[in-house]
Amino acid sequence: MVKTKIPFGTVLISKKAKKLVQECLDQGRISSGRLVRNFEQRFSGLMGVQDAVSVSSGTEAITMALAVLYDLGAKRGEEVILPALSFVATGNAVMHAGFKPVFVDIDPDTMNIDPDLIERAITKNTRAILPVHLMGKPAEMDTICEISKRHGLLVIEDAAEAYGAVYKGRNIGSIGDLAAFSLYVAHIITTGEGGMVLTDNEHYAEILRSLRSHGRACKCPVCISNTSSGYCEKRFSNKDIGDIRFNFERIGYSCKMNELEAAIGLGTLDHYDNILEKRHHNLLKMIEGFKPFVQYLWTYTEDDHEKIGPHAFPFVVKEGAPFTRNDLMLFMEKNGIDARTLFSSIPTQCGGYEFLGYRPGDFPQAEYIGNNGIHIGVHQDIHDAEIEWFLERITEFLNQASR
Ligand SMILES: Cc1ncc(COP(=O)(O)O)c(C=O)c1O
């Protein structure tokens, strides 16, 4: 068996997390409560956004953000525009929320939605644009926000992979009307499984708190119902409604975060800045190290107006290379370098989306990356010597392949 020398990810469960988890277990308070509220407040503070609403996954975070549209007058089956290339969860979330996904090809230089193609995808049924900041690279937010403003659409950022990303001085996750982050183990802040929706709009935050809990009328930002008394002054204060905890205002979901998850998340937050710095260092070192491979391998660059969120390191086998992606991935596997493909064109390379009627060739840029893209980890436990070793292995592979 080959020993993994560069694993894709690593999980930090800090001493503080362990202590908090033990306290929850000792007190028997494990459903959403004090720690979840605390984690939300710390998360929103970190991102510079007013409200953070935690949920059970990044996919649910996108789904909840989209479901807010119903309170603003959207009808089920109306349209949401999103890039063809992303992790399939972005498309799935649109389906879960009850909207029709309308896919747009990507710009191959950024791997993000091509802003020049968005406007022609807008119809009278469009309600939102859902840009993805793929591999932490900020999408072209100025153009996206300008188009959405002109057409009266909401912008919902899929920032699952964009911790620490900055676009023209603004944190990714704070630019659109709402933003969704994933807290899955592969991400920079993790709760194991989990997600967070961010918004500066208090009304949207209220709707989100209702949506994640079955559509309840009970949605105060501070209510902690898993305490011994659970007493709430508002609970029976509305004579028309009765018990607000059992009055359901909208069709909701069941996707709250629990205390054990929040405990793990709170433990990670203290290390966030250090982790981010180390990962960003690793990412830039890999981008730089790939420059000599430009004939056969493409990767993105960090432009002056931005900071890439160091989620992972993406690269793509160029047309005309004397090897295939499989050849390279097999070589990496044999050398203990844990690699993943770089997702797929959701509408044309993910079977579940066939019913929409798109055909292979409709999204050439997304499909090319779907067939030829790779990504590997840049996590905080990868050190300079390992990156140098990795670059030597790639050099060795390219020398052999081009002989
Ligand atoms: C771009 C993108 N969107 C959404 C998700 C879904 O997040 P989760 O796995 O937490 O549901 C992911 C997952 O990592 C992702 O990479």
The ligand as an SDF file (V2000), in Angstrom:
LIG
                    3D

 16 16  0  0  0  0  0  0  0  0999 V2000
  -18.8130   25.1570   -4.0320 C   0  0  0  0  0  0  0  0  0  0  0  0
  -19.5360   24.3240   -3.0070 C   0  0  0  0  0  0  0  0  0  0  0  0
  -20.8200   24.5730   -2.7680 N   0  0  0  0  0  0  0  0  0  0  0  0
  -21.5140   23.8620   -1.8600 C   0  0  0  0  0  0  0  0  0  0  0  0
  -20.9250   22.8590   -1.1340 C   0  0  0  0  0  0  0  0  0  0  0  0
  -21.7630   22.0520   -0.1820 C   0  0  0  0  0  0  0  0  0  0  0  0
  -21.3390   22.0590    1.1370 O   0  0  0  0  0  0  0  0  0  0  0  0
  -21.6940   20.8300    2.1140 P   0  0  0  0  0  0  0  0  0  0  0  0
  -20.8440   19.6770    1.7060 O   0  0  0  0  0  0  0  0  0  0  0  0
  -21.3640   21.3570    3.4710 O   0  0  0  0  0  0  0  0  0  0  0  0
  -23.1510   20.5480    1.9580 O   0  0  0  0  0  0  0  0  0  0  0  0
  -19.5870   22.5640   -1.3410 C   0  0  0  0  0  0  0  0  0  0  0  0
  -18.9570   21.4730   -0.5600 C   0  0  0  0  0  0  0  0  0  0  0  0
  -17.9140   21.4130   -0.1400 O   0  0  0  0  0  0  0  0  0  0  0  0
  -18.8580   23.2990   -2.3110 C   0  0  0  0  0  0  0  0  0  0  0  0
  -17.5790   23.0420   -2.5560 O   0  0  0  0  0  0  0  0  0  0  0  0
  1  2  1  0
  2  3  1  0
  2 15  2  0
  3  4  2  0
  4  5  1  0
  5  6  1  0
  5 12  2  0
  6  7  1  0
  7  8  1  0
  8  9  2  0
  8 10  1  0
  8 11  1  0
 12 13  1  0
 12 15  1  0
 13 14  2  0
 15 16  1  0
M  END
$$$$
